[in-house]
């Protein structure tokens, strides 16, 4: 839109205007407010578009409704007058929504009004909402059809801690009118499977609860054990919001984000500190939180049996505070018109009034939304002058969660007054009033501000009366948290004024010569490399006054926490993993003589990265940690960028580069800087080594032959062909599975830190918070997980040495590296490798593969050799199977695979992992881990019986009856422990035959079936019931062939090694 006015244009007073946020642009609340203030009381030239505008500006005006509701003509050009009372609605081109289904015990109650169980309402509400969202509609006042892209994740949340089932029903699917029914059917089927697993887990909980009642211990200890079975309502709400935040981080960026919780409303309010930190995280991430309530809305409270009273006020407050919506009943939209329905207005339409009043249900119905409350009391708390422009002050407040309440032009048109509101709780609001000169002048760095507290009399008396003694721990924490919020207003304003003074003082941007030569301004602490303390570098002249003034400006920036950068600056992130040093450490998987493991080294790649960042930046703020780059060569420079290197684990290969641009930096400038840095990082190669031979290039007449570059596998590349770092699209650091130590029981997938937690008595709220806050537990319910266990039986005749196990694990590691995995973390011998694969919808056109391609993160974890010394972890069924084996002295080799549950099928794989093509996310783990791990054992030994754990589905070809038994076992177990004794002579004789034949078929075959002869008696260790079935089968069959798919490239690689 342009502000130039032509005489032929017709003036138009706008009542409602609709603004579209363009695809691919990061449009924050600050940019939306800046557009509004830039065009307020001005005339914007506008012509009604006939189709959706693509490209151009970040924000495009697409529709205007005049004050007299006269329809506009597409043939005319209008001068639209934007007034302070004009209602501005913003629409996005891409939306990402996370639906959380609350399956708590209360949803199994009966709704007396609808005569049905509340649980049945969950799926119908989800179906109504998604079907309503995918419908195309016309933006009011326009004539074209608007159909934004919609990416959806659907997951369930249950307070039953014993439920180990994956809780994600579908992740990252792009829903359209064509595939909506197929996706909803898939969600329904997976929900039924989760239902069955939840039933089995609930039986366990009931049994354990009865047993706890018989325990003669202290009441607090019994309560602590019971809280390990089921969460409290407070922890359930926290978990739902945290799952929503995590799932949205894995969906496409540069889109409008929202969490939609479908619940019966029986949620509890967490303690003040946890609730405030969670709400701040949602606001900082620009996420809107909405609630769709199931059940009846009749005012008759007789239906609320057993204390089942929904917490409507809490849900309304969360929705209003995050610009979301609360809908008490979700109707089915059967209309065939292109008018926006209730779900479009609630979840697609965004305006500043949503943060004031919440979303108003415009349909005529009886709802529990309208509640009359007591009149609030107002009290002025603070009046101050902030030395910053009013647009930067408003930007800061918007990022903190404030919303614009009212805009006025006062004092004869010379002053602008902006009133903003921060809904701290449902009974307290903080009003922030900013005044400055009008029209806005970028050179004026002065804003008058007032802070007013508005709330109930009881609360204001509680926070102001010093003689009042508060005995309630919850209320005391609430008051303390409120004063921290009030105090932070002044502190953030001071830091804003400090940052905005960058270009006003020469001492702040004039770089001393010593700093310009590459010497860091601040030193890294020798005791703590990650410390945020700022100590001037002793190599500099500390008596230089110019250096002191220069350091005084940058000291607060180097000490600033990256988690709150977004309040003052525009933030970007670049995730990457460094390439490891070669060769691999000898004691990476097995301990040395002192019992310690060697870490993964990546010093060569890190050195190259730090050198590249020093060349990129204007000066080094803190050595190998923080860098500053000025955005232009002007004097004074207008903007600057801060880059901080964050190591996910100490000296680990996985890291994140956080970039922060000074507030007000144009998005085009930010995009240009980030893209240039990405190109620079992708071009980093390992430094040349003196011992490496240079390849001699022979001249060739055929230029086409010279242009062809032969692709080399990851393990066959030269030093100069290896990238120092691999860029990651997904935020891997958010879902990286890390173990501080090896779990005690490999048969149970549980948080290893839980065993180290203190067994001291804690209050109930603390226990529920701890249950909700376990990151490992959250990931174990979100990611797809499989674990494989091999047991090597030590006997008096055969001793298995650590050197042999180390070779097996090292070979296994090289196989993963050959497939394209990269080291992400290594702690206490537990090695985590990570890989990103492409996932696409099976119905996607090949022509649009790049546009519709999503990444899926695969993690492969290799544990060090684990000695099983007790039988406590073995289940009752396994005890009968293991009777012939020694319980103590068994050495276990354990690997596991964690896969992001991304929707679609795997595509675009390299030749080393072509066997992943066409697989879904829950099938990747089997293809990656099973076959290659199986081969590592028989290539070194020739006369030894090795019990091997094999996935159930690979040995269920015996009979249909056995298959049914094992298939039911598979639905409730994710770790398979099936020892099968195989004589090595039965499979080693195939090695020479395989080795010879593979050279012939290597170019035309990618998989090969190797029949392995196994005597029927060798596979009867499953259970006694299965043994009888097999014994009958044995009368007619004495030998059984198990076909195993083995990738050719891995066979030939292992054979050459052997």
DODOLUM-982438 format. One record per residue (C-alpha): x negated, y, z negated; residue in one letter. Coordinates in steps of 0.05 Angstrom, whole numbers, plus 5000, padded with zeros to 4 digits. Each point is the difference from the previous one (the first is absolute). Layout:
// residues N
XYZa...
//
This chain:
// residues 1058
500050005000x497750705016x501850644964x500050435063x506750325014x502850135069x505550495015x504149485038x500249534941x506249984957x499150094925x502649454955x500849984925x498349294978x503949644946x496649325009x493749835039x496949325013x492449935008x496649375027x493349764974x496049745060x497349305005x492849914979x499650644959x499150034925x505650474978x499950114925x505050384959x495250585000x500050045076x507649985000x500350584951x494750395039x504349945063x506050264962x496350604970x496750165066x506750055036x504250304944x503250675019x497249935070x503049835067x498049335029x501049905074x503949365011x503249635058x504349394986x495949405025x503449465043x495349464976x495549874940x493750435003x493549615000x493250294983x498350724991x500750314931x500249614934x507050264988x505150125055x506750354993x505049525032x506850254978x503550624973x507050084972x502050734999x503950324943x506450005041x499049265021x500250195074x496949455043x493750225037x498949965075x493849655026x499450515056x499150594954x494150244959x501450244929x496350414949x501549624936x499950414936x497549594941x502650294935x498349804928x506749654993x499149605064x500549254986x493849665031x500149245011x493849625022x499949355039x494249535013x498249595062x497749404958x502749754933x497149464954x504749734948x499049494945x506349644976x499449704930x505449504979x500849984924x501449274982x500450064925x504349554956x505450544996x501649945075x502749304986x505850304961x507050055029x502950655028x507249994975x502150545049x497649645063x500849294972x493149795021x493049904971x495750635006x494549595033x504349935062x500150765007x492450045008x499749715070x506350345024x497550684976x493349895035x503549795064x504750614999x494250484989x495349725053x505549925052x502050724986x492950265007x498449675067x506150315033x498150575048x503250674986x500550715025x496650554960x505650494981x500450555051x496049625053x502049555058x494449485004x499749344963x495049954943x497049324984x493950034955x495249424989x501649624936x494949544965x502849604942x497549564944x505049604959x497949674935x503249764936x498250134928x501649534943x498150084927x498749254995x492449994992x499649255009x502650085072x493849925044x503650055066x498050535050x504950574993x499350325069x505749805047x497550405059x494550535008x498650515053x505449815050x502350535049x507649944999x504050195061x507149885023x497649405039x496649624944x503750244938x504449384995x494149545009x496150354944x505950004952x501149255013x492649874984x500750414936x506149594980x496549345011x493950204961x504350274944x503249314994x493149684994x498250504946x506649854965x498049274994x493150144973x502950514951x504849464975x494249534986x496150554965x506150194958x500649294976x492850034976x501350664964x506149724964x496149394978x494250414974x504650494965x503249434961x493249734981x497750694975x506050034954x497349384965x493050294990x498650184928x495650605012x500250744988x506050345034x495550485038x495949425030x506449645022x502550665031x493450075036x500749315030x507250125020x498050645036x495349575042x506249655028x504650585019x498950755008x504050544966x504550465042x494750564992x494649565031x504849785055x501150725023x492550144999x498649385041x505350175052x497050695011x492949745002x501849465050x503350545042x493850454998x495449415018x504349775058x500650715029x492450075000x499649395047x505050305050x498250485057x497350674978x502450695023x507249814986x505450204951x499749514941x505649774954x501449474947x507149744997x501749604937x506349575004x502049874928x505849954951x497050574960x498049614938x493150314997x496350304941x495950634992x492549844989x495850374950x498450725015x492849935024x501449415047x506350325028x496550675012x494049685035x504549585044x504350595019x493850425015x497449455046x506549985038x500150765008x492750045021x501249475053x506050395028x504649404989x507550084990x503149504952x507349815011x504849544963x505849605030x504349764943x503849355004x506249834961x506450384984x500450744986x506750004963x500050414935x502849424960x494349814954x503449354982x496549675058x493150134971x499449374960x493949794960x497450725000x499450025076x500350765006x496350305060x495050564986x503150485051x496550634973x493149705008x501349785071x502950685019x494150364969x494849575036x503650105066x500650754991x492850094975x497249655062x504850275053x503649335005x507349804995x504449644950x506049645032x504849674952x503449585054x497449825069x505649945052x499549635066x499450475059x504649745055x500750655039x498050005073x498750765004x493150325001x501350424939x494849924944x502549504948x499050014926x493449625003x497150485052x501650594956x497549684937x493549695025x498150365064x502150724988x495150394956x501150704971x497750404939x507049984969x499149254989x495150154945x505050444965x506749655002x498449325029x503849695058x507550134999x504449435024x504550355049x505149445006x506450034959x499249474947x499849904925x492850014977x496150054935x495650545028x503650624974x498650074927x501550634959x494650204951x498650534949x497750695021x492450085003x495950534965x494650415036x493550244968x494450385033x493449674983x494650355041x498850605045x493550055037x496250245062x496849485046x494550255045x502349605060x504850105058x507249834988x500149475054x494349624967x503550064932x506549725030x495949455034x497049804933x506749974965x503249605056x494649484996x501349934926x507449845012x503250694996x505450185050x502450675026x506350244965x500950705028x496450515044x501450744996x497350635032x500350554947x497650704986x502550285066x496949445041x492950094972x499849394953x501649275009x502449604940x499949245002x503349604944x497749274994x502549454954x496549404971x504849464973x495749734942x505649584970x507449975010x500950484941x494150475013x497950415061x494150475009x501350615043x494150345034x501150705030x494850295048x500050715028x495550335051x500050535055x504449925061x498649905057x494849494982x492850225007x494549474999x495050514973x504250124937x497749524945x504750204944x506449664977x504250174938x502849374968x504949834944x501249334967x507049894970x502249384961x507249795009x503049444960x504549784944x499850384935x498049384960x493849885044x497950745000x500650024924x495949364996x494250275041x499950704969x501349884926x493349884967x503049814933x504049435031x497149314986x501549495055x500049294973x501849655065x493849775037x503650045067x502550714988x493250224974x496549735063x505350345043x498750684968x492649925006x500649815073x504350615013x494950484972x494649675042x504350145062x501050734980x492650104985x498049685067x503850555037x495150544977x494049545011x501849825071x501450745016x493050184976x496749475043x504250225060x497650724991x492949734995x500549615065x503450565037x494350474982x495349595044x499650495058x500350634957x493249944967x493549935039x496749614944x505149445008x498649845074x493050255012x495749374993x493250064966x494149785043x498249434954x507149715006x500050105075x493849555005x503949404975x498850024925x506449834962x502950554956x501849534943x496649384973x502849304989x499949764928x494749464989x504549634952x506650045037x499950105076x507650095003x500150544947x503450655018x495250434960x496550555038x492750144983x495950465043x494449675038x493450104965x496450055067x503350685011x497950674971x504850044942x498150734986x502650235067x506350424987x502749885070x499549254989x503650064933x505850395031x500349505057x500249414952x505350344956x505049975058x498649275020x499449714930x507649944988x500849675068x494849464988x503249854932x507149985028x503649334997x501649745070x506849754976x502550724993x496550315061x506650045038x502550564954x495250505030x497549685064x502049585061x497549294988x497849465050x496949324989x495349555040x499349284976x494049585020x495749414980x492450025006x496249465037x496149554952x492549944999x496949395032x498349464981x505449854949x497749944927x497949314979x504150034936x506250305028x504549414985x496149614948x496550284938x492550064993x496049714942x502450564954x507349895018x500950645041x502450105071x497050465052x504550555027x501350155073x494950495024x501750545051x494450494991x498250055074x507150195020x500850464941x493550375017x502350105071x506850254976x497050504951x495350255054x505750105049x504250374948x494150464985x499650185074x507550105004x500850464940x497950724989x496749834933x499849424950x504050154938x498149374961x494949505024x503249415037x506850184971x502750685021x499050435062x502650685023x501350215072x502050705022x505249995056x497250575042x493850415011x503450664983x497750434943x503649914954x502449305018x507549924996x500549284975x495749454972x500549244993x497949574941x498049285012x499149524942x497549285005x503849534954x497449304987x505649514985x495449574958x493150174974x495049895057x505449635040x500650045076x507250274999x500750754994x504550585017x498150695027x504950524972x500350665039x503350624972x501150645041x501350674967x507450164998x502350365062x495349645048x503849885065x501649285016x496650045068x493450204965x500749434950x501549495054x494050235041x495349934940x502649324980x499849725071x492850245009x497849684935x503449345021x496250005066x493550134962x501249434951x501849515056x493550155035x495549834940x495549405015x495149624958x493050315004x494949665045x495049544967x492749975019x500049245006x505950015047x498149885072x502550505051x503849695058x496850115067x504950255052x498549745069x502350435057x505949725039x502950225065x507049834980x502450574957x506549644982x496149444967x496250504958x506450314974x502549334975x498149914927x500349304973x503849984934x496349684942x503149674940x499250364933x494449544976x496150045065x499550755006x493450384999x498750534947x501250575048x506849715019x502749984929x504350574975x498150274932x507350064980x506749735022x505950474996x506349754968x506950255019x503949744940x498350244929x496549354982x497650294934x507350004976x501049255011x492949754990x500149384955x494450034950x497949524946x495650234942x498749284984x502049305023x506949794975x500149464948x505549595033x499749975075x506849685004x503550634976x499850655039x500150514944x496550634979x493149794973x499650644959x506049764959x495749494964x495150544980x505550454972x500350094926x505149564964x501350554950x507250184985x502650575043x506850355003x505349745048x499450605046x492549905007x501049275018x505150165053x495550545028x494249515002x504449495037x502050535051x493050285008x496149385020x497350145070x498049285011x507049764983x503050515047x495549785057x501349264986x507450135010x499150455060x494749645043x500549305029x495249554962x497149315011x494549674959x496049385018x496349584948x494849475015x497649554943x493349675004x499849424951x493449934964x498249284982x494149634973x498149775070x500750655038x498150694974x502250615039x494950554995x501350745001x495650085061x504849565040x506150394976x496450655016x498849765072x507449825007x502350684975x494850375042x502349625062x507150174983x498150744993x496649995068x506249705032x504150584973x494950515024x500149665069x507550125002x499150744987x500950044925x495950514960x497750014928x504550444957x497949834929x495849514960x500449974925x497649434955x499149555059x507150115027x499350235072x505650365036x499950065076x505050425038x502650025071x505150425038x503949655056x505050285049x507349834989x505550135051x507349845005x501149375041x504850365047x495350595013x498250165071x492749895018x499950695033x501150344932x495549564958x495650574975x506050424978x503649444963x493949674969x499449974924x494249764958x500449424951x494849934945x497349304986x495749884939x495949374989x497249874931x494549504985x499049814927x493449754971x499749264981x505049894943x499149454949x506549714975x498949804927x507149954972x506549675021x504550554974x501250295068x502349355032x507549925007x503749384976x500749745071x492650095014x497949634937x502349335028x496350145065x493650184964x499749414953x494549665039x495850635002x495950304945x503250614969x493450314979x494150155045x503850135064x497150545044x505350385039x498850415062x505650505008x502050475055x506350415010x503150445053x504350624989x504050255060x504050635006x507249795017x500250435064x505749865047x498349735070x495149525031x492450045004x497150245067x493750295032x495149554962x492849905019x497849335029x497449784932x507050044970x504549865060x503349464958x503650564963x503750245062x507549924994x500149864926x504250364948x497050304938x501949414955x496749525050x493350365004x497449724934x500749285023x496550135067x494350384967x498549564941x501949285008x496249675057x493450364995x499549894926x501449255011x494149925046x494750284953x499949384957x498549445048x494350325040x494949894945x501849334967x500949335035x501549494945x504250334947x507450004983x502350724994x506850174971x502650575043x506150444988x503950045064x506250415015x506449594993x502550125070x493749695030x501449324969x507649955005x500349625065x501049344963x507649984999x505850485002x501949824928x493150174975x500150645040x506450234966x497149874931x493650395015x503750565035x504250134937x493550014960x497250515047x505650504988x498350074927x492349955001x494950445034x493849624977x499349295026x495949504962x500049335036x493649584993x498949535058x494049535002x497049945069x494049575015x495150445036x498249455050x507150035027x498950705025x492650095012x499749525058x504350505038x494950554991x495449805058x505949855044x503050674983x493550375009x499049715070x507050085024x500950724976x494850275048x504249745057x506750264976x497650644966x501950465057x507049735010x502249784930x500850414937x502549464954x498549264997x503549434964x495349554962x503349354977x497349804932x501149294976x502249984927x502149374964x506950044971x497449864930x495850625002x506050465002x504449714946x498050494945x505950465009x504849704949x502649324979x506450115039x496250155063x495449414987x505849515003x502350305066x493049945029x499149304973x506049785041x497250365060x493349674988x502849305015x500550175073x494650545007x493149954971x496850595034x502850685012x497750555047x500350724976x499350495058x496450634977x499450625044x492850255000x497750615037x494549845049x495550594984x499549804927x498649275016x494250175045x497350514951x500049504943x496949455042x494250445020x499050184927x499949264982x
//
